[in-house]
Amino acid sequence: MKYTFFIAKRYLLAKKEAGFITVISMISVLGVTVGVAALIVVLSVFNGFNGLVTDILVGFDPHVRIQIPAASDTAAASSIRTFLAGQQDVSAASPYVSGKGMMISKRTTKVIFIRGLETDALPSVSGVASSMVMGNAQFSPDAPEIVIGYSLADKLGIGIDDTLYIVTSAGVKDALTGMALPQLFALRVIGIYEARNKEYDGVYAFTSIATSGALFSTDRIHGFDVRLKTIDRSEDFVESVREQFGDTVIVQSWFDLHRDLYSVMQVERWSAFIILALIIAVASFNLLGSLTMTVIEKTRDIGILKAMGATQRDIMTIFRLEGILVGVVGSVLGLVLGTFICWLQVEFQLFALDSSVYIIPAIPIEIRAMDLILVPLSALFLCSLAAYLPSKRAAMLQPSEAVRWE
């Protein structure tokens, strides 16, 4: 064992004549432990909520959405379809026609978003088919049928096989010009889905691409919903589409579709990290104070070590090792404590939620390896930084000054 490490360990643990300094050092270790554990738990909770939101949103939204502007060439849809067919990353793709319509029932009216997809591709590009609570999403080729969300069905007071009446912008424009009366479309409800997301359940309805084309009086494809084999390839695929088609299309990944939401979640995550990192920072200030008092207490020892041949580098190493030891012990204990708390939450759901109010039974937890690496390293860095000034002060002591009054 190198003598610098041996002395650093003795100074940290064997201070019979300087018990107060030892207490401050232990408080520093405790502070680092609590800070690291709190950071791991909070970041894991944020990861859990982020993963939950992503699962809900991506379950209904595609990994990549390609929009074809109205001014684009009519052959653009064929070019995109050919391009998608040749991409190995693509798991499924469907053209869509979408727009807003006013849904009318006996109880009330509601403006909704209507999205028409190919019936065969619907289960592959959207989670609607797998989220049905009543009926199904198998649209007949020639029948005007629709699938709506559970909360929308509840608000409108309708069920399976009921008829909904829809007025779209195409009919309204004709009425405003005085050319015709608003056209009323009758659609039969064949399915009701529940997305665990009121935004979807309350305003989104799905139908076949032929029916949506009739609703919006168009034979133009509005774009393509694309599902990839792995969501991690979304950004790369977006870039490949942009390189192929340039500004002739608008392409968005699942992150772009909900950028505002994810940006807020990212800001909250970093805010929590910075606030909780202050716990470790306070522990580092305690460490700086304890090491400074140790340097004062051990002035005679430092002088003797220098007189025996210890270099300034050796003296700095001794006191910096003290800071590193505090960081290592606190980080390891905090890592174990934080991981243990997360495991308890996953296994026993210590912090449960009211299932009648929330869509999940307990606070979600997702432990990421990168957090388990970065958080202890951050604590170790702060402790090493706190040890720099005391170690430099100790190294600058002159042997003659250090032992003059001894």
JOTA-V876198 format. One record per residue. N is the residue number from 1. PSI is psi in whole degrees, 0 to 359 (* if undefined). Layout:
BEGIN
N PSI
N PSI
END
This chain:
BEGIN
1 127
2 142
3 331
4 319
5 321
6 315
7 318
8 318
9 320
10 318
11 327
12 323
13 335
14 71
15 69
16 327
17 358
18 57
19 325
20 320
21 320
22 319
23 316
24 321
25 319
26 324
27 323
28 316
29 316
30 319
31 316
32 319
33 311
34 318
35 314
36 316
37 316
38 319
39 316
40 317
41 312
42 315
43 324
44 323
45 315
46 318
47 320
48 314
49 321
50 316
51 322
52 313
53 317
54 317
55 318
56 313
57 314
58 339
59 334
60 328
61 153
62 166
63 323
64 136
65 127
66 116
67 137
68 112
69 153
70 331
71 357
72 161
73 144
74 340
75 358
76 320
77 318
78 321
79 318
80 319
81 317
82 319
83 314
84 324
85 335
86 5
87 124
88 334
89 342
90 123
91 320
92 153
93 147
94 134
95 155
96 156
97 125
98 163
99 181
100 148
101 158
102 119
103 130
104 131
105 181
106 330
107 318
108 181
109 158
110 132
111 128
112 166
113 128
114 128
115 123
116 126
117 163
118 133
119 317
120 328
121 349
122 313
123 337
124 327
125 350
126 153
127 10
128 311
129 326
130 357
131 18
132 134
133 340
134 139
135 208
136 180
137 32
138 94
139 137
140 147
141 322
142 354
143 135
144 103
145 161
146 152
147 131
148 168
149 160
150 314
151 326
152 318
153 321
154 320
155 321
156 345
157 44
158 165
159 194
160 139
161 1
162 161
163 131
164 146
165 131
166 134
167 127
168 173
169 330
170 316
171 324
172 319
173 318
174 321
175 320
176 328
177 353
178 9
179 333
180 167
181 154
182 134
183 130
184 123
185 134
186 122
187 139
188 131
189 118
190 350
191 153
192 126
193 160
194 116
195 1
196 24
197 111
198 333
199 320
200 310
201 328
202 340
203 353
204 133
205 150
206 144
207 182
208 159
209 330
210 318
211 318
212 326
213 320
214 322
215 320
216 12
217 53
218 150
219 14
220 137
221 128
222 338
223 193
224 135
225 129
226 131
227 127
228 165
229 328
230 134
231 338
232 343
233 6
234 310
235 320
236 321
237 321
238 316
239 321
240 324
241 318
242 322
243 325
244 318
245 351
246 225
247 4
248 345
249 161
250 116
251 134
252 139
253 173
254 328
255 319
256 326
257 335
258 42
259 319
260 316
261 312
262 328
263 318
264 317
265 324
266 320
267 318
268 320
269 314
270 325
271 316
272 321
273 314
274 317
275 314
276 334
277 340
278 332
279 315
280 323
281 318
282 318
283 325
284 322
285 321
286 319
287 318
288 317
289 316
290 321
291 323
292 316
293 326
294 319
295 316
296 316
297 326
298 24
299 316
300 318
301 321
302 318
303 318
304 317
305 320
306 322
307 332
308 358
309 2
310 136
311 168
312 323
313 320
314 318
315 316
316 320
317 320
318 310
319 331
320 327
321 327
322 313
323 320
324 321
325 316
326 316
327 318
328 312
329 313
330 320
331 317
332 314
333 318
334 321
335 314
336 315
337 313
338 317
339 322
340 318
341 319
342 319
343 318
344 319
345 319
346 317
347 321
348 357
349 60
350 322
351 87
352 159
353 154
354 112
355 341
356 345
357 318
358 159
359 358
360 150
361 339
362 166
363 125
364 148
365 133
366 109
367 127
368 139
369 323
370 323
371 321
372 343
373 312
374 321
375 309
376 324
377 322
378 317
379 318
380 322
381 316
382 321
383 321
384 321
385 320
386 333
387 352
388 308
389 312
390 320
391 323
392 321
393 318
394 321
395 333
396 352
397 138
398 137
399 319
400 321
401 325
402 327
403 7
404 316
405 14
406 *
END
